[in-house]
Amino acid sequence: MKIGIYGGSFDPVHKGHVNAAINFMEELSLDKVIVIPAYQPPHKKGLAMTPSEHRMNMCRLAFGELDGFEVSDIEIQRADEGYMADTVEQLREIYPDDEFYLLIGGDMLLSFRRWYEWHRITNEAVLAVAARNWEDDAALEAEAAILRSNGAEVRIVPIDVKELSSTEVREAVRRADDIASMVPKGVDEYIWNHYLYYN
């Protein structure tokens, strides 16, 4: 089985996240995508985040009815730094014979060699990188070449994604704007009902 690993803060999850995940599934012919909200992403250490319970619930609303998608609390249960190297190896114990694809954006590829013990990730998973039309393809290919020379398997995947950020959603909530066009069905009501992102 070909399994995509799709991690992130998802604070909140938005339509860009969902569209990218669906595109990855189609382009790579994945059998399954595991969506993994982070407990505390290493690159956001020290920043206030919405409690993990809310981010999990919003991800379940966003992905729960999509075929082939599963939302996992594997990192939240660990309640640690949320290093992807640990997550991939933990998933390998659950899926010993399956093929992993770590689904990341181009910006993450460019910083990937600064990730904690990144070789442990590439030992277990193919790096599948969303190449968005505004990004520097030459820079992505150059970084991919360096990683490949270090034994990684990297696939640059053309992804037609909705350009949107969680920051934009949070700012829209603070302005009391309608966010129905920005987040998956049900997530907008969840945000309003739980008074998230007002401050």
SVG drawing of the C-alpha trace seen along z (x, -y; Angstrom):
<svg xmlns="http://www.w3.org/2000/svg" viewBox="-22 -43 47 49">
<polyline fill="none" stroke="black" stroke-width="0.4" points="0.0,0.0 1.2,-3.5 0.6,-5.8 0.9,-9.6 2.0,-11.2 0.6,-14.8 1.6,-16.7 1.1,-20.2 -0.1,-22.6 -3.6,-22.9 -4.3,-26.0 -6.8,-26.0 -7.1,-23.5 -8.3,-25.3 -9.3,-24.5 -5.7,-24.8 -4.6,-21.9 -7.5,-19.7 -7.0,-20.6 -3.2,-19.9 -3.8,-16.5 -6.3,-15.5 -4.0,-16.5 -1.1,-14.5 -3.4,-11.4 -4.3,-11.6 -0.9,-12.5 0.9,-9.8 -1.9,-7.2 -1.8,-6.9 -4.0,-4.3 -4.2,-6.3 -3.3,-9.6 -2.7,-10.0 -3.3,-13.5 -1.2,-14.3 -1.8,-17.4 1.3,-18.3 1.4,-18.6 4.0,-21.4 5.9,-21.8 9.7,-22.3 9.7,-25.3 7.0,-26.9 8.4,-26.2 7.4,-28.9 4.5,-30.1 1.0,-29.9 -1.2,-27.3 -4.8,-26.4 -5.3,-23.3 -4.7,-20.1 -8.2,-18.8 -9.7,-21.6 -7.2,-21.2 -7.9,-17.4 -11.6,-18.0 -11.3,-20.5 -9.1,-18.0 -11.8,-15.3 -14.4,-17.7 -12.2,-18.5 -11.0,-15.1 -13.3,-12.6 -15.7,-12.1 -13.0,-11.8 -12.3,-8.3 -8.8,-7.2 -8.1,-9.8 -7.4,-9.2 -6.7,-11.7 -4.2,-10.5 -3.3,-11.8 0.0,-10.0 2.0,-13.1 -0.5,-14.6 -0.4,-11.4 3.4,-11.6 3.1,-15.2 6.7,-15.9 8.6,-18.1 6.8,-16.4 9.9,-15.5 8.8,-13.9 11.8,-11.5 10.1,-9.9 6.7,-10.0 7.8,-8.2 9.6,-5.5 6.6,-5.0 4.3,-4.6 6.8,-2.1 6.1,0.1 2.4,0.0 2.9,0.4 6.0,2.5 5.5,3.4 4.0,0.3 5.5,-2.5 5.6,-6.0 5.4,-9.4 6.0,-12.4 3.9,-15.2 5.5,-18.6 5.5,-22.0 8.3,-23.5 9.2,-25.8 9.7,-22.8 12.0,-21.1 14.2,-24.1 14.6,-23.9 14.5,-20.1 18.2,-19.6 17.8,-21.6 15.1,-19.2 16.0,-17.1 17.8,-13.9 16.3,-14.2 18.2,-11.1 15.9,-9.0 13.0,-10.3 14.5,-9.7 15.4,-6.2 11.7,-5.4 9.9,-7.7 9.9,-9.2 9.8,-13.0 6.8,-14.2 7.1,-17.9 4.3,-20.2 5.7,-22.4 3.4,-25.5 3.5,-27.7 4.9,-30.7 7.9,-28.9 11.4,-28.8 11.6,-25.4 15.3,-25.7 15.8,-26.1 13.6,-23.1 15.4,-20.9 18.8,-22.0 17.8,-21.1 16.3,-17.8 19.5,-17.0 21.5,-17.5 19.1,-15.3 19.2,-12.6 23.0,-12.6 22.6,-11.9 20.4,-8.8 17.0,-10.4 14.2,-9.7 12.5,-13.0 9.6,-13.5 8.6,-17.0 4.8,-16.9 2.9,-19.6 0.1,-20.6 -2.7,-23.1 -3.3,-24.4 -5.4,-27.1 -3.1,-29.8 -4.2,-30.3 -2.7,-30.3 -3.9,-29.6 -2.8,-33.1 -5.2,-34.6 -8.0,-32.5 -7.2,-33.6 -7.0,-37.3 -10.4,-37.0 -11.9,-35.5 -10.6,-38.5 -12.3,-40.8 -15.5,-38.7 -15.4,-38.1 -17.3,-35.2 -14.7,-32.4 -17.0,-29.8 -15.0,-30.1 -11.7,-29.6 -12.3,-26.5 -13.9,-23.1 -17.6,-22.6 -18.2,-22.5 -14.9,-24.1 -16.3,-27.6 -19.1,-26.7 -16.7,-24.9 -14.5,-28.0 -17.4,-30.3 -19.0,-27.9 -15.8,-27.4 -14.7,-31.1 -11.4,-30.3 -9.0,-32.9 -10.8,-35.9 -7.7,-37.2"/>
</svg>
